[in-house]
């Protein structure tokens, strides 16, 4: 099967500038088309009305000259002679005339005249006003005029003329509108030819307006990015009294509020860290004395010199004192991490050696509950004391909250240059809602468990130590097992060859 490379689609710009310019051009095009359309209609109506008015005035003048000599009632020959004289009077603007007396047939002098529309004959049948209608004949535009003749003439055998009024005679004239059609076509062509330059000219103010409007928006965007990067002292220059100017001033107020709140939060956080460090530091001396005293009392309780109830109380005080000492030490370590003063004394060492020492020091190397899978060398550049803290916390947490066996496995992953150490138990696992918070300080998944043997800082310190090495520490639930904690550390680079 031959793989066919998909065709690349052209990337259409969709920025605010493009949309602004397109909207501006569409508005300009709509306004230009509307103006051009109205202008064209007015000009077209003016051209046709001028021709119609001139034709009506010319026909009325001709009839005023010729109608008084027309016998009444006129014969067909008289009507033909009248139409012939009207045709000859057209001059440079030829026309085709016809006449009808009352409801008689239409009489013309030349053949091939355009037919008179029935609507036009009906319009002047009972009226005394001239009427006109534009028609198409043989694919050419024509103007058809109908004008009733009000001069009655003198009837035969009588010496008195009829009184003025409708005579029943109607004259029809048709004129070609070729010149007017040519003028209208030229007007339409000119309007179409001017549309493209008008749009091109509209592009210049569109770009100018887009730049002027979008410049404050771009400044706001840059300012928001700087604030997101931590530059809370960012301020923008507000220009004008429009909506964008108001938005810029609001942005400056927001930035000022954020800067003030951030400074207050930092001050409070620094104070809290300093307070915790100071308290832990001040507690070290009395706790050292208490540890020494409880150590002596433990010896007395173990020797049997104390009454049973007193011995039990001494052991309880000793346990609580040791717990308090561990918590103070953990708090001191947290303070060093917060102050970025935690030292890292890294050295090149095999991770298997670190795991073996940690399990041996805690008495887990001979414990059936803990097994180690250390198949191959895993060279790392790490601080042995801090890796011991990480591993001790992970194994202790697995034994306390999970179920044995707890498996410690170390492998080198050459593809990404990391050493991977996993601690897996076979307990119920970590609840899904607690997974994102297992490394939080003093976090307890079981809120009903208000009292525990540890300080609540073990996993948090393990996570901080992993980050200090440039590694990671993650928690998840292993398929078919319980909780699994995964520590990654950078592999140590091979040492340079010794010079000969």
HELIX and SHEET records of a PDB file:
HELIX    1   1 UNK A   16  UNK A   66  1                                  51    
HELIX    2   2 UNK A   67  UNK A   69  5                                   3    
HELIX    3   3 UNK A   76  UNK A   88  1                                  13    
HELIX    4   4 UNK A  118  UNK A  125  1                                   8    
HELIX    5   5 UNK A  178  UNK A  228  1                                  51    
HELIX    6   6 UNK A  243  UNK A  303  1                                  61    
HELIX    7   7 UNK A  308  UNK A  338  1                                  31    
HELIX    8   8 UNK A  351  UNK A  361  1                                  11    
HELIX    9   9 UNK A  384  UNK A  401  1                                  18    
HELIX   10  10 UNK A  432  UNK A  435  1                                   4    
HELIX   11  11 UNK A  458  UNK A  468  1                                  11    
SHEET    1   A 5 UNK A 107  UNK A 108  0                                        
SHEET    2   A 5 UNK A  95  UNK A 101 -1                                        
SHEET    3   A 5 UNK A 169  UNK A 176 -1                                        
SHEET    4   A 5 UNK A 140  UNK A 149 -1                                        
SHEET    5   A 5 UNK A 131  UNK A 137 -1                                        
SHEET    1   B 2 UNK A 347  UNK A 350  0                                        
SHEET    2   B 2 UNK A 379  UNK A 382 -1                                        
SHEET    1   C 5 UNK A 370  UNK A 373  0                                        
SHEET    2   C 5 UNK A 406  UNK A 413  1                                        
SHEET    3   C 5 UNK A 418  UNK A 424 -1                                        
SHEET    4   C 5 UNK A 483  UNK A 490 -1                                        
SHEET    5   C 5 UNK A 472  UNK A 477 -1                                        
END                                                                             
